[in-house]
Amino acid sequence: MVGATRVILAAAIAVGVIAVVTLNQIPEQDGNPLSQMTLAAVDLPVGGKLPSLRGATSWLNSQPLTEADLRGKVLLFNFWTYTCINWMRQSPYVSAWAEKYRDRGLVVIGVHTPEFGFEANVDNVRRAVSGFEINYPVAIDSDYAVWRAFNNRAWPALYFVDARGRIRHHHFGEGDYQQSETVIQQLLAEAGMGGVDNELVSVDADGTQAQADWGTLKSPETYVGYARAVNFASLGGGIANRRRAYAVPATLKLNHWALSGNWTVTAEAAVLSELDGRIVYRFQARDLHLVMGPSVPGALARFRVRIDGQPPGAAHGIDVDDEGNGKVSEQRLYQLIRQPAPIVERTFEIEFLDAGVAVFSFTFG
């Protein structure tokens, strides 16, 4: 595995000022040929006792799980937040492990800790759990109590706990799927769980869960709210928490972006105040996603996407048609571009045909 391509320190989260790290790693190639291989044993030192889960505000897919419920089980905890593209690409592996090893003594528990304020809405999380077909228990951690109990600092994060309630391994970010599954197998073997084969799961995901095209990816996650924004290029700069008119410069450098039209830029998002607002971004990646939603729940905002000034055609994502048309109807990640080769620098533009939309972050794949 190649090392992390980016590390972003995030502060001033709506649910509390907590320093976090989002890791986006280039994983080893987890293709089908390797699914029949067994990796060497992993060194699994004891990293502490399983913390309490009592801080979870509610649970999905399960009644609240207690220490007594989990005693004697091998546990895998997955910290996630539902708009995180890194977690989306990891999630099919976690679901596959939950299915394969459920009857062998493994319990997978998702811990949903929100990055953006709207992700603390349990109804939003419930829709994500259904949409991503998550069948294992999910602890809702909107107050960051479980996050703090684990001393966690990343989305996504995996914690592996043995049958004696001891943390034996952890992994931050994407990748290392083969090693992670090998850890599960080792902990089940330690616990005396029989009938565990040593083959590795094979995952063939699509949509937002498809693995990134790491070889051509040159654009990092980019936040739009002023608390974490970088490379903002609108003429005259930005003003926090006040509506103003923005304009796009004649040219943009790679990974620079700009607003056009009347926007109010808050700590988390840019909120469109009037019709015909635009965002332009110079990027290089196969996929471009945008986390956004109506600024008033239940509202609808139409938008139109262009790439190098033209409708995306075959390069459109799952949330737009080939003419680039789409609608913002809920607070989530939207896949706007998935382009065929060649992957080179291009200029992305989204024009909103209705006001009342809040835009949070760009991610790529």
C-alpha positions as CSV (number, residue, x, y, z in Angstrom):
1,M,0.0,0.0,0.0
2,V,1.2,3.5,-0.9
3,G,1.0,6.0,1.9
4,A,-1.8,8.5,2.5
5,T,-2.4,11.0,-0.3
6,R,-3.9,13.6,1.9
7,V,-4.6,14.4,5.5
8,I,-7.1,17.1,6.3
9,L,-7.5,18.6,9.8
10,A,-11.1,19.5,10.3
11,A,-12.3,21.9,13.0
12,A,-15.4,23.8,14.1
13,I,-17.8,20.9,13.3
14,A,-21.4,21.9,13.9
15,V,-21.9,19.4,16.6
16,G,-18.9,20.7,18.6
17,V,-15.3,21.9,18.1
18,I,-13.4,18.7,17.7
19,A,-10.2,18.1,15.8
20,V,-10.5,15.2,13.4
21,V,-8.6,13.7,10.5
22,T,-10.0,12.5,7.2
23,L,-7.7,10.0,5.6
24,N,-7.8,9.1,1.9
25,Q,-5.3,6.4,1.2
26,I,-4.3,4.6,-1.9
27,P,-5.1,0.9,-1.2
28,E,-3.4,-2.1,-2.5
29,Q,-5.1,-3.7,-5.4
30,D,-8.0,-5.7,-3.9
31,G,-9.0,-7.5,-7.1
32,N,-10.5,-11.0,-7.6
33,P,-7.1,-12.8,-8.2
34,L,-6.1,-12.0,-4.7
35,S,-9.4,-13.1,-3.2
36,Q,-8.1,-16.7,-3.0
37,M,-4.8,-15.8,-1.2
38,T,-4.1,-15.8,2.4
39,L,-1.9,-13.0,3.8
40,A,0.8,-13.6,6.5
41,A,-0.4,-13.4,10.1
42,V,-0.7,-9.8,11.4
43,D,0.9,-8.8,14.7
44,L,-2.0,-8.0,17.0
45,P,-0.8,-6.3,20.2
46,V,-3.4,-5.4,22.9
47,G,-4.4,-1.7,22.4
48,G,-6.7,-1.3,25.4
49,K,-10.2,-2.4,26.5
50,L,-13.4,-2.0,24.6
51,P,-14.8,1.4,25.6
52,S,-18.4,1.9,26.7
53,L,-21.2,2.4,24.0
54,R,-23.5,4.0,26.5
55,G,-23.0,7.4,24.8
56,A,-24.9,6.4,21.7
57,T,-28.0,8.6,21.4
58,S,-30.0,5.8,19.6
59,W,-29.6,2.7,17.5
60,L,-30.7,1.5,14.1
61,N,-31.1,-2.2,13.1
62,S,-30.8,-3.2,16.7
63,Q,-31.7,-2.6,20.3
64,P,-29.0,-0.8,22.3
65,L,-26.1,-3.3,22.6
66,T,-24.5,-3.7,26.1
67,E,-21.3,-5.2,27.3
68,A,-23.2,-8.4,28.2
69,D,-24.6,-8.6,24.7
70,L,-21.1,-8.5,23.2
71,R,-19.2,-10.6,25.6
72,G,-17.4,-13.5,24.0
73,K,-17.8,-12.1,20.4
74,V,-15.2,-10.8,18.0
75,L,-16.2,-7.2,17.2
76,L,-15.5,-4.9,14.3
77,F,-16.4,-1.2,14.8
78,N,-16.7,1.0,11.7
79,F,-16.8,4.8,12.4
80,W,-18.5,6.5,9.5
81,T,-20.5,9.5,8.4
82,Y,-22.9,9.1,5.5
83,T,-21.6,11.7,3.1
84,C,-18.0,10.5,3.3
85,I,-16.9,9.1,-0.1
86,N,-14.0,7.3,1.6
87,W,-16.5,5.4,3.8
88,M,-18.8,4.7,0.8
89,R,-16.0,2.9,-1.0
90,Q,-15.0,1.0,2.1
91,S,-18.6,0.0,3.1
92,P,-19.1,-2.9,0.6
93,Y,-16.2,-4.7,2.3
94,V,-17.6,-4.2,5.8
95,S,-21.0,-5.4,4.7
96,A,-19.4,-8.5,3.0
97,W,-17.4,-9.3,6.2
98,A,-20.6,-8.9,8.3
99,E,-22.4,-11.4,6.1
100,K,-19.6,-13.9,5.7
101,Y,-18.5,-14.1,9.4
102,R,-21.8,-13.4,11.2
103,D,-22.4,-17.1,11.9
104,R,-18.8,-17.6,13.0
105,G,-19.0,-15.2,15.9
106,L,-18.2,-11.8,14.3
107,V,-20.4,-8.8,15.3
108,V,-20.0,-5.7,13.1
109,I,-21.2,-2.4,14.6
110,G,-21.4,0.8,12.7
111,V,-20.8,4.0,14.6
112,H,-22.3,7.0,12.8
113,T,-20.6,10.2,14.0
114,P,-21.6,13.3,11.9
115,E,-19.2,15.5,10.1
116,F,-21.7,18.1,9.0
117,G,-24.6,19.3,11.2
118,F,-27.3,17.8,8.9
119,E,-25.7,14.4,9.4
120,A,-26.9,14.4,13.0
121,N,-30.5,14.1,11.7
122,V,-31.4,10.5,12.5
123,D,-33.9,10.4,9.6
124,N,-31.1,11.3,7.2
125,V,-29.0,8.5,8.6
126,R,-31.9,6.1,8.5
127,R,-32.3,6.8,4.7
128,A,-28.5,6.2,4.2
129,V,-28.7,2.9,6.1
130,S,-31.5,1.8,3.9
131,G,-29.9,3.1,0.7
132,F,-26.5,1.5,1.3
133,E,-28.2,-1.8,2.5
134,I,-26.6,-1.8,5.9
135,N,-28.0,-4.7,7.8
136,Y,-25.7,-4.7,10.9
137,P,-26.3,-2.6,14.0
138,V,-25.6,1.1,13.8
139,A,-25.0,3.3,16.9
140,I,-26.0,6.9,16.4
141,D,-23.2,9.0,17.9
142,S,-24.5,12.5,17.3
143,D,-22.9,13.8,20.5
144,Y,-19.5,12.3,19.7
145,A,-19.5,10.3,23.0
146,V,-18.5,7.0,21.4
147,W,-16.0,8.8,19.2
148,R,-14.3,10.3,22.2
149,A,-14.5,7.0,24.2
150,F,-12.5,5.3,21.4
151,N,-10.3,8.4,21.1
152,N,-11.0,8.2,17.4
153,R,-9.8,10.9,14.9
154,A,-10.8,9.7,11.5
155,W,-13.5,8.8,9.0
156,P,-13.7,6.0,8.1
157,A,-12.0,4.0,10.9
158,L,-12.0,0.3,11.8
159,Y,-11.4,-1.1,15.3
160,F,-11.0,-4.8,15.8
161,V,-11.9,-6.2,19.2
162,D,-11.1,-9.8,20.4
163,A,-13.5,-12.1,22.2
164,R,-12.0,-11.0,25.5
165,G,-13.0,-7.4,24.9
166,R,-9.6,-6.1,23.9
167,I,-8.8,-3.8,21.0
168,R,-6.2,-5.6,18.9
169,H,-6.0,-3.6,15.7
170,H,-7.2,-0.5,14.0
171,H,-7.1,1.0,10.5
172,F,-7.8,4.6,9.4
173,G,-9.0,5.4,5.9
174,E,-9.6,3.2,2.9
175,G,-7.6,0.2,1.7
176,D,-5.8,-2.7,3.4
177,Y,-8.9,-4.7,2.9
178,Q,-7.0,-8.0,2.7
179,Q,-5.1,-7.3,5.9
180,S,-8.3,-6.3,7.7
181,E,-10.0,-9.5,6.7
182,T,-7.0,-11.5,7.8
183,V,-7.2,-9.8,11.2
184,I,-10.9,-10.9,11.5
185,Q,-9.9,-14.5,10.6
186,Q,-7.1,-14.4,13.2
187,L,-9.3,-13.1,16.0
188,L,-12.0,-15.7,15.2
189,A,-9.4,-18.4,15.3
190,E,-8.0,-17.2,18.6
191,A,-11.6,-17.3,20.0
192,G,-11.9,-21.0,18.9
193,M,-14.5,-20.3,16.3
194,G,-14.4,-23.2,13.9
195,G,-15.3,-23.5,10.2
196,V,-13.7,-20.2,9.1
197,D,-12.2,-20.6,5.7
198,N,-9.2,-18.5,4.8
199,E,-10.4,-17.2,1.4
200,L,-11.0,-13.4,1.2
201,V,-14.2,-11.8,0.1
202,S,-14.5,-10.5,-3.5
203,V,-16.3,-7.1,-3.9
204,D,-17.5,-5.6,-7.2
205,A,-19.1,-2.3,-6.3
206,D,-20.5,0.3,-8.6
207,G,-21.9,3.9,-8.3
208,T,-20.4,5.9,-5.5
209,Q,-19.1,2.7,-3.9
210,A,-16.8,1.8,-6.8
211,Q,-13.1,2.1,-5.9
212,A,-11.4,5.3,-7.0
213,D,-9.2,5.6,-10.1
214,W,-6.1,6.2,-8.0
215,G,-3.7,6.4,-10.9
216,T,-5.4,9.5,-12.4
217,L,-6.7,11.1,-9.2
218,K,-5.1,14.5,-8.6
219,S,-7.8,16.5,-6.8
220,P,-8.4,16.4,-3.1
221,E,-11.5,16.8,-1.0
222,T,-12.4,20.5,-1.0
223,Y,-14.6,22.1,1.6
224,V,-16.8,25.1,0.6
225,G,-17.6,26.5,4.1
226,Y,-15.1,29.2,5.2
227,A,-13.9,27.1,8.3
228,R,-12.0,24.7,6.0
229,A,-12.0,26.2,2.5
230,V,-8.8,26.3,0.5
231,N,-8.0,27.5,-3.0
232,F,-11.0,29.8,-3.2
233,A,-10.5,32.0,-6.3
234,S,-13.5,34.2,-6.7
235,L,-12.6,37.8,-7.5
236,G,-12.2,39.9,-4.3
237,G,-12.1,36.9,-2.0
238,G,-14.9,35.8,0.4
239,I,-16.9,37.3,3.3
240,A,-18.1,35.2,6.2
241,N,-21.8,35.0,7.0
242,R,-22.8,37.8,4.8
243,R,-24.6,37.7,1.4
244,R,-22.5,39.1,-1.4
245,A,-22.1,38.8,-5.2
246,Y,-19.2,36.7,-6.3
247,A,-17.6,36.4,-9.7
248,V,-15.4,33.7,-11.4
249,P,-11.9,34.7,-12.7
250,A,-11.0,34.3,-16.4
251,T,-8.8,31.2,-15.6
252,L,-8.5,28.7,-12.7
253,K,-5.5,26.7,-11.6
254,L,-5.8,23.0,-10.9
255,N,-7.9,22.4,-7.8
256,H,-9.0,26.0,-7.5
257,W,-12.7,26.9,-7.5
258,A,-14.9,29.9,-7.5
259,L,-18.5,31.1,-6.8
260,S,-20.6,33.2,-9.1
261,G,-23.8,34.9,-8.1
262,N,-25.2,35.9,-4.7
263,W,-24.1,33.5,-2.0
264,T,-23.8,33.5,1.8
265,V,-20.7,31.6,2.9
266,T,-21.1,30.0,6.4
267,A,-18.6,27.9,8.4
268,E,-19.9,24.7,6.8
269,A,-21.4,25.7,3.5
270,A,-22.1,28.2,0.8
271,V,-25.9,29.0,0.6
272,L,-27.3,30.4,-2.6
273,S,-29.4,33.5,-1.9
274,E,-30.8,34.1,-5.4
275,L,-31.4,32.4,-8.8
276,D,-28.6,31.5,-11.2
277,G,-25.7,30.9,-8.9
278,R,-22.7,28.9,-10.2
279,I,-19.7,27.1,-8.9
280,V,-16.7,26.4,-11.1
281,Y,-13.9,23.9,-10.2
282,R,-10.7,23.0,-12.2
283,F,-10.1,19.3,-11.4
284,Q,-8.5,16.1,-12.5
285,A,-10.3,12.9,-11.5
286,R,-12.5,10.2,-13.0
287,D,-15.3,11.1,-10.6
288,L,-16.6,14.4,-9.1
289,H,-19.1,14.4,-6.3
290,L,-20.7,17.3,-4.4
291,V,-22.2,17.2,-0.9
292,M,-25.2,19.5,-1.0
293,G,-28.9,19.8,-0.1
294,P,-31.8,22.1,0.1
295,S,-31.2,24.9,2.6
296,V,-34.8,24.4,3.7
297,P,-35.7,20.7,4.2
298,G,-38.3,19.5,1.7
299,A,-37.4,22.1,-0.9
300,L,-36.2,21.3,-4.4
301,A,-33.5,23.0,-6.4
302,R,-32.8,22.2,-10.1
303,F,-29.2,22.4,-11.5
304,R,-27.3,21.9,-14.7
305,V,-23.7,20.6,-15.0
306,R,-21.1,21.3,-17.7
307,I,-17.6,20.0,-18.2
308,D,-15.3,22.1,-20.3
309,G,-18.4,24.2,-21.2
310,Q,-20.3,21.2,-22.7
311,P,-23.0,18.8,-21.4
312,P,-21.3,15.8,-19.8
313,G,-22.8,13.2,-22.2
314,A,-21.1,9.8,-21.4
315,A,-19.2,11.5,-18.5
316,H,-22.4,12.2,-16.5
317,G,-22.6,10.8,-12.9
318,I,-25.5,8.8,-11.5
319,D,-27.3,12.0,-10.3
320,V,-27.5,13.8,-13.6
321,D,-28.6,12.9,-17.1
322,D,-26.4,13.1,-20.2
323,E,-27.5,16.7,-20.7
324,G,-26.3,17.5,-17.2
325,N,-29.6,18.1,-15.6
326,G,-30.4,17.1,-12.0
327,K,-32.3,18.1,-8.9
328,V,-31.2,18.6,-5.3
329,S,-33.9,17.1,-3.1
330,E,-32.1,15.9,0.0
331,Q,-28.9,16.5,2.0
332,R,-26.4,13.9,0.7
333,L,-23.5,13.3,-1.7
334,Y,-24.4,13.6,-5.4
335,Q,-22.2,12.0,-8.1
336,L,-22.1,14.5,-10.9
337,I,-19.3,13.3,-13.1
338,R,-17.9,9.8,-13.9
339,Q,-15.9,10.3,-17.1
340,P,-14.3,7.8,-19.4
341,A,-10.6,8.0,-20.3
342,P,-8.6,10.0,-20.9
343,I,-8.6,11.6,-17.5
344,V,-7.0,15.0,-17.8
345,E,-7.5,18.4,-16.3
346,R,-11.0,19.7,-16.9
347,T,-13.2,22.6,-15.8
348,F,-16.4,21.6,-14.0
349,E,-19.4,24.0,-13.7
350,I,-22.7,23.6,-11.9
351,E,-25.4,26.2,-12.3
352,F,-28.3,26.2,-9.9
353,L,-31.6,27.2,-11.5
354,D,-33.4,27.7,-8.2
355,A,-32.3,29.4,-5.0
356,G,-32.2,27.7,-1.6
357,V,-29.4,25.2,-1.9
358,A,-26.5,24.7,0.5
359,V,-23.2,23.3,-0.9
360,F,-20.7,21.7,1.5
361,S,-17.8,19.9,-0.2
362,F,-16.4,18.4,-3.3
363,T,-14.9,14.9,-3.3
364,F,-13.3,12.9,-6.1
365,G,-12.5,9.4,-7.2
